[in-house]
């Protein structure tokens, strides 16, 4: 079996998904259509896309233009560091004790030496970041994913992952900030920072945007749930054909 090392961060969930998508497209991998609610999902997707096109994306472009890269990286690192708490909790629930110890070490090092997470010192010394959430925990407990759904404002999900948003919210330190304007500002900066990082990687999208995002999401969730482990028979060098374009959808 082949095990791919992961360095995936919570604040850049969609960014890493689109990067992973480029590999899937190159490999001509086919995703099963597990989308019985497609008609409804497309309507919700159209709503989300409208909000993104006329509000979130222009704000993200302005943020990207005004924010120097070192500052942008530092902001992303802070939110990634807060995500270590979610990683740790779900590692414990999945009995991944080695990964849990790594996540604790990352959080302590980056919070102290890395100055509240502005600098990702832990990665530099060899502590790689995991990405875990309660959806992966439920999958570990053999609970099925349910149908693919598109959530208003939040985007692609499955029934299992949508339910998991609630318990995961309790592991986000931002939610415990009593001062409402400060809490909402932190949420907003996290969203805008993540969207700004997507400005370049969204160029990877090909064909029907709805289908592309759905297939990427489902493939990447399977990748995370399996901890990046794939069977040699399922993916070999012979599967890669860079001369032929991806199949039309």
C-alpha positions as CSV (number, residue, x, y, z in Angstrom):
1,X,0.0,0.0,0.0
2,X,1.1,3.6,-0.6
3,X,0.6,6.2,2.1
4,X,0.8,9.8,1.0
5,X,2.0,12.3,3.6
6,X,-0.4,15.1,4.4
7,X,0.2,18.7,5.2
8,X,-3.3,20.0,5.0
9,X,-4.6,22.9,6.9
10,X,-8.1,23.7,8.2
11,X,-8.1,27.3,7.0
12,X,-7.2,26.3,3.5
13,X,-9.6,23.4,3.1
14,X,-10.8,24.4,-0.3
15,X,-7.4,25.5,-1.5
16,X,-5.9,22.1,-0.8
17,X,-9.0,20.6,-2.4
18,X,-8.4,22.4,-5.7
19,X,-4.7,21.5,-5.7
20,X,-5.7,17.9,-5.2
21,X,-8.2,18.3,-8.0
22,X,-5.5,19.1,-10.5
23,X,-4.0,15.6,-9.7
24,X,-7.3,13.9,-10.2
25,X,-7.9,15.6,-13.5
26,X,-4.5,14.7,-14.7
27,X,-5.0,11.1,-13.7
28,X,-8.4,10.9,-15.5
29,X,-10.0,9.5,-12.3
30,X,-13.7,9.1,-12.4
31,X,-15.9,10.0,-9.5
32,X,-19.2,8.1,-8.9
33,X,-22.2,10.3,-9.0
34,X,-23.6,10.2,-5.5
35,X,-25.8,13.2,-6.0
36,X,-29.5,12.3,-5.8
37,X,-30.4,15.9,-4.7
38,X,-28.6,17.5,-7.7
39,X,-31.6,19.5,-8.8
40,X,-31.9,21.2,-5.4
41,X,-28.1,21.3,-4.9
42,X,-27.7,23.3,-8.1
43,X,-30.2,25.9,-7.0
44,X,-28.3,26.3,-3.7
45,X,-25.0,26.4,-5.5
46,X,-26.3,29.1,-7.8
47,X,-27.3,31.2,-4.7
48,X,-23.8,30.7,-3.2
49,X,-22.1,31.5,-6.4
50,X,-24.0,34.7,-6.8
51,X,-23.0,35.8,-3.3
52,X,-19.4,34.9,-4.0
53,X,-19.2,36.6,-7.4
54,X,-20.7,39.9,-6.3
55,X,-19.6,40.1,-2.6
56,X,-17.0,37.7,-1.3
57,X,-14.7,37.5,-4.3
58,X,-14.4,41.3,-4.7
59,X,-13.7,41.7,-1.0
60,X,-11.1,38.9,-1.2
61,X,-9.4,40.6,-4.2
62,X,-9.2,43.8,-2.3
63,X,-7.8,42.0,0.8
64,X,-5.2,40.2,-1.4
65,X,-4.1,43.5,-3.0
66,X,-3.8,45.3,0.3
67,X,-2.2,42.6,2.4
68,X,1.6,41.9,2.1
69,X,2.3,38.2,1.7
70,X,4.2,37.8,5.0
71,X,1.2,39.3,6.8
72,X,-1.2,37.1,4.8
73,X,0.8,34.0,5.7
74,X,0.9,35.0,9.3
75,X,-2.9,35.4,9.5
76,X,-3.4,32.1,7.8
77,X,-1.0,30.4,10.3
78,X,-2.9,31.8,13.3
79,X,-6.2,30.3,12.1
80,X,-4.4,27.0,11.2
81,X,-3.0,26.9,14.7
82,X,-6.4,27.3,16.3
83,X,-7.5,24.4,14.1
84,X,-5.1,22.1,15.9
85,X,-7.6,21.8,18.8
86,X,-10.2,20.3,16.4
87,X,-7.5,18.0,15.0
88,X,-6.5,16.8,18.5
89,X,-10.1,16.1,19.7
90,X,-10.9,14.1,16.6
91,X,-7.6,12.2,16.7
92,X,-8.5,11.1,20.3
93,X,-12.0,10.1,19.2
94,X,-10.4,8.0,16.4
95,X,-7.8,6.5,18.7
96,X,-5.0,8.1,16.7
97,X,-2.7,8.7,19.7
98,X,0.5,9.3,17.7
99,X,-1.3,12.0,15.6
100,X,-2.9,13.5,18.7
101,X,0.5,13.9,20.4
102,X,1.8,15.6,17.2
103,X,-1.1,18.0,17.1
104,X,-0.6,18.9,20.8
105,X,3.1,19.5,20.1
106,X,2.4,21.6,17.1
107,X,-0.1,23.8,19.1
108,X,2.2,24.3,22.0
109,X,5.3,25.1,19.9
110,X,3.5,27.4,17.4
111,X,1.5,29.2,20.2
112,X,4.7,29.9,22.2
113,X,7.8,30.0,19.9
114,X,5.6,30.8,16.9
115,X,4.0,33.8,18.7
116,X,0.3,32.7,18.9
117,X,0.8,30.8,15.7
118,X,2.0,33.6,13.4
119,X,5.0,31.5,12.5
120,X,4.7,27.8,11.7
121,X,7.7,26.7,13.6
122,X,6.4,23.2,14.2
123,X,6.4,22.3,10.5
124,X,10.0,23.6,10.1
125,X,11.2,21.2,12.8
126,X,9.4,18.2,11.2
127,X,6.0,18.1,12.9
128,X,3.6,17.7,10.0
129,X,0.1,18.9,10.3
130,X,-2.9,16.6,10.2
131,X,-6.4,17.5,9.3
132,X,-9.2,15.8,11.2
133,X,-12.8,16.7,11.8
134,X,-15.9,15.0,13.2
135,X,-17.1,13.9,9.7
136,X,-13.9,11.8,9.5
137,X,-14.5,10.5,13.0
138,X,-18.0,9.4,12.1
139,X,-16.6,7.6,9.0
140,X,-14.1,5.9,11.3
141,X,-17.1,4.7,13.3
142,X,-18.6,3.2,10.1
143,X,-21.3,5.8,9.7
144,X,-22.2,6.3,6.0
145,X,-21.7,9.7,4.3
146,X,-25.3,10.0,3.1
147,X,-26.1,12.1,-0.1
148,X,-24.0,14.9,-1.3
149,X,-25.6,18.3,-0.4
150,X,-24.7,21.9,-1.0
151,X,-25.3,24.1,2.1
152,X,-26.3,27.7,1.9
153,X,-23.3,30.0,2.5
154,X,-21.1,27.0,3.5
155,X,-20.9,25.1,0.2
156,X,-20.2,21.4,-0.6
157,X,-20.8,18.8,2.0
158,X,-22.5,15.4,2.6
159,X,-25.2,14.7,5.2
160,X,-22.6,13.2,7.5
161,X,-20.3,16.2,7.2
162,X,-23.1,18.7,7.6
163,X,-24.1,17.1,10.9
164,X,-20.5,17.2,12.0
165,X,-20.3,20.9,11.7
166,X,-22.1,21.3,15.0
167,X,-19.8,19.2,17.3
168,X,-16.8,20.6,15.5
169,X,-17.9,24.2,16.3
170,X,-17.3,23.5,20.0
171,X,-13.6,23.0,19.3
172,X,-13.1,26.4,17.7
173,X,-11.7,28.9,20.2
174,X,-13.2,31.8,18.3
175,X,-16.7,30.7,19.3
176,X,-15.8,31.3,23.0
177,X,-15.0,35.0,22.5
178,X,-17.6,36.9,24.6
179,X,-17.2,40.2,22.7
180,X,-19.5,39.7,19.8
181,X,-18.0,42.2,17.4
182,X,-14.5,40.7,18.0
183,X,-15.8,37.2,17.5
184,X,-17.6,38.1,14.2
185,X,-14.5,40.0,13.0
186,X,-12.4,36.9,13.6
187,X,-14.8,34.7,11.7
188,X,-14.9,37.3,8.8
189,X,-11.2,37.6,8.5
190,X,-10.8,33.8,8.4
191,X,-13.4,33.5,5.6
192,X,-11.9,36.4,3.5
193,X,-8.3,35.1,4.1
194,X,-9.3,31.7,2.8
195,X,-11.2,33.0,-0.2
196,X,-8.2,35.2,-1.1
197,X,-6.0,32.1,-1.2
198,X,-8.4,30.6,-3.7
199,X,-8.1,33.3,-6.2
200,X,-5.3,31.6,-8.1
201,X,-6.2,28.0,-7.5
202,X,-9.8,28.4,-8.7
203,X,-8.3,28.6,-12.2
204,X,-7.9,24.8,-12.0
205,X,-11.6,24.4,-12.4
206,X,-12.6,22.9,-15.8
207,X,-15.9,22.2,-17.5
208,X,-19.1,22.5,-15.5
209,X,-18.1,24.2,-12.2
210,X,-20.8,22.6,-10.1
211,X,-19.8,19.1,-11.2
212,X,-16.1,19.8,-10.8
213,X,-16.4,21.1,-7.3
214,X,-18.7,18.2,-6.3
215,X,-16.3,15.6,-7.6
216,X,-13.3,17.2,-6.0
217,X,-15.0,17.5,-2.7
218,X,-16.1,13.8,-2.6
219,X,-12.7,12.6,-3.8
220,X,-10.8,14.6,-1.3
221,X,-13.1,13.5,1.6
222,X,-12.3,9.9,0.7
223,X,-8.6,10.8,0.6
224,X,-8.8,12.3,4.1
225,X,-10.9,9.6,5.6
226,X,-8.5,6.9,4.4
227,X,-5.5,9.0,5.7
228,X,-4.2,9.2,2.2
229,X,-3.8,5.5,1.8
230,X,-4.6,4.0,-1.6
231,X,-4.3,0.6,-3.0
232,X,-1.5,0.1,-5.5
233,X,-3.9,-1.7,-7.9
234,X,-6.2,1.3,-7.8
235,X,-3.7,3.9,-8.8
236,X,-0.5,3.3,-10.7
237,X,1.8,5.2,-13.0
238,X,0.0,3.6,-16.0
239,X,-3.1,5.5,-15.0
240,X,-1.4,8.8,-15.7
241,X,-1.9,10.1,-19.2
242,X,-0.9,13.7,-19.6
243,X,-1.4,13.8,-23.4
244,X,-5.1,13.3,-23.3
245,X,-7.4,16.0,-21.9
246,X,-9.8,15.1,-19.1
247,X,-13.1,13.6,-20.2
248,X,-15.9,16.1,-20.9
249,X,-18.7,16.3,-18.4
